[in-house]
């Protein structure tokens, strides 16, 4: 009995010594956890208002020259003279190349003689009918037709005109001002009328051709500005104007568009470029991209109200590099949280940073 009393006394003494300190520490940890949970999350917010929205549409395109032509001779003959080389800038009417014209001149003179003989023959036929060439306006149409056929006049005239055309076009000239490209033929080689001698490019009037999706056609119109950046020169940007929208959707659901650019030595025909179409839209409800978070694959924006973050499901429309246009779920005057919103929950306490 005495032994049992001793054990109970020792146990009571142990509990009296240890229990208050353990309970105090546990309570302190619980209070700290509660304090950390209830501590407001620092955030940044802005008040929504209707504003202008700069819509950005990105596409890929190619630089083309507004005037571009493959130049070739109309006849085959040895090339006796080249006046230009690749990269040369030429003016309208400037000589580019010249063929050997000896045979062409002979053919023209021969055709001229044949035409003169045909003219005399025509005159003889008309005299036989009681008319002269001087009275050609008085000759009945059917009589003149028969006379021209019998004298072979029309065929001789056509032959002469073709021979004269080939002779005078043995000198190739620039039809417009531009730059010479794709000139690979050498002097004294035969030039074939079926092959282009060179390409003339009007680099002073560059254009950009590109395609957009049919769903994006309503977002662009003639006169809209485009920014063009060559992939080869990322630091360079040129601003142009849309001049043409093809009213036809191709089999891939794309629409062809063309824009005119200012002259630049940095823009070369065939160059691949990135196009940015910008269009200003007024009276839009725009939020920063950082304000939008996903919760169970749904778009959510937190708004500030009475020191708490409120969960709002939203629908968005157009977007650019910095923001979204909100079409549903928010209204002008709402304070939208755009920083510190990643781990927020509905009605979480927050404090706005200045």
Secondary structure as GFF3:
##gff-version 3
##sequence-region A 1 354
A	DSSP	alpha_helix	2	38	.	.	.	ID=ss1
A	DSSP	beta_strand	41	47	.	.	.	ID=ss2
A	DSSP	beta_strand	50	65	.	.	.	ID=ss3
A	DSSP	beta_strand	68	71	.	.	.	ID=ss4
A	DSSP	beta_strand	77	82	.	.	.	ID=ss5
A	DSSP	beta_strand	89	90	.	.	.	ID=ss6
A	DSSP	beta_strand	95	99	.	.	.	ID=ss7
A	DSSP	alpha_helix	102	128	.	.	.	ID=ss8
A	DSSP	three_ten_helix	133	138	.	.	.	ID=ss9
A	DSSP	alpha_helix	141	151	.	.	.	ID=ss10
A	DSSP	alpha_helix	153	168	.	.	.	ID=ss11
A	DSSP	beta_strand	171	173	.	.	.	ID=ss12
A	DSSP	beta_strand	178	181	.	.	.	ID=ss13
A	DSSP	beta_strand	190	191	.	.	.	ID=ss14
A	DSSP	beta_strand	198	201	.	.	.	ID=ss15
A	DSSP	beta_strand	206	213	.	.	.	ID=ss16
A	DSSP	three_ten_helix	214	219	.	.	.	ID=ss17
A	DSSP	beta_strand	225	230	.	.	.	ID=ss18
A	DSSP	beta_strand	238	249	.	.	.	ID=ss19
A	DSSP	beta_strand	254	260	.	.	.	ID=ss20
A	DSSP	beta_strand	272	288	.	.	.	ID=ss21
A	DSSP	three_ten_helix	289	291	.	.	.	ID=ss22
A	DSSP	beta_strand	292	295	.	.	.	ID=ss23
A	DSSP	beta_strand	298	305	.	.	.	ID=ss24
A	DSSP	beta_strand	308	313	.	.	.	ID=ss25
A	DSSP	beta_strand	315	319	.	.	.	ID=ss26
A	DSSP	beta_strand	323	328	.	.	.	ID=ss27
A	DSSP	beta_strand	335	339	.	.	.	ID=ss28
A	DSSP	beta_strand	348	352	.	.	.	ID=ss29
###
